[in-house]
Amino acid sequence: MSRNGRPTVPVTIDGQEAMAYEGETILRMAERIGVRIPRLCYLEGLSAWGGCRLCLVEVADDPRYRLACATPVVPEMEVTTTNWELHNHRRRIVEMLFAEGNHICAVCVSNGDCELQDLAAETDVDHIHYDFQHPDSTVDASHPKYVLDRERCVLCTRCVRVCNEIEGAHVWDVAGRGSDSMLVAELSKPWGESPSCTWCGKCVLVCPTGALAFKGRAVGEMRHDPAVIDFLKTARDEGKWDERQEAR
Amino acid sequence: MAEARTAERAAQDESHPSGDERFGLLDKTLRKTRYEQDQLIEVLHVAQDIFGHLSEDILIYLARQLRLPPSRVYGVATFYHLFSFTAPGRHSATVCMGTACFVKGAEEITQQLELTYDVRAGETTEDGELTVSTARCVGSCGLAPVVLVDGVVTSHQTVESTLANVGEVVAQESTEASA
């Protein structure tokens, strides 16, 4: 998206009138004017994936909910970011994410720095309506610097995209389908043996949960830094290095 | 640009170092599809037809030839149920689990096959003799229950007749091999 020039597309979001840039997505526009839309797989600087379905919003005169992360604004668009049905829908999605993995915050490196945890709070999850699947997932601690715990993976594919689009190595991909889906390096090899991994650690920085973490961190000690990707992308594409917040 | 293309061609012209002639067949398909990366699924199908299954070696070879990341090739191949990653047995018994066959007792046949050969449907026995699998409707519901033994349709099967038929083909090969 070009940040040059002035926004020219008039839209209404939650009753508030705003101007959007041409071709801008609903999510970006909302972010810019300070309206929060829940999201998980979306990350500024990466391509839109549209997998988590948390950013669905209502568009007036549109029978279907639209993905805010992948739907460009059109003039006079009227967007409602939340209503009872959407809130309920989001809560159920978050519940299902908890039910299909083994997310135990009390023993997780990312406790306190976890987007899944934040989403649970945001969507008022107080208990899980679904049966826990207790998947028999594996941990890959073969890499000297990082560790992958598939029990905590929500398959958002941020790591897959960041490795492909920003680093260019494409070490990661998702193998299998349905409940058997899992994150794999190379041909389902130990991460530490990957010849294409550059050890850059961007996948670890963007992980929303504790699935990818720095090795040696104890419970609650992991700090991610997903915003670094937007910084890198802006620097690379536009030759502009914005001020970076101090790493946490 | 022209130089880069020549270098690329040269790399692709080198077939698999094992010298296995079957890779030549695969190379033919790769050339026909002009090494297009979006032909991956097509090429995987051909590879499975040629080799019977997709081994790690084959997946690496295809990734190199199409210049795709190995994880992508692995991700695509594992997504589809029809791709198999273990070598099929010398013999196969495929039980139709379509509605008609199911009602007529296909499940019992499958279970007894699994018990007798100590293998789960979709897997191959440890000695590589037999692959037991199930299929959706094979389109011969009048013959239910249907079992395909080495690809030959046997109709109106019972547990006993199936075990006898499968036992026969498995024994046949063993005697031929020892003779």
Interface residues (C-beta under 8 A of the other chain):
Chain A: N164 A169 H170 V171 W172 D173 V174 A175 G176 R177 V184 A185 E186 L187 S188 S196
Chain B: E56 L59 I60 P69 P70 S71 R72 V73 Y74 G75 T78 F79
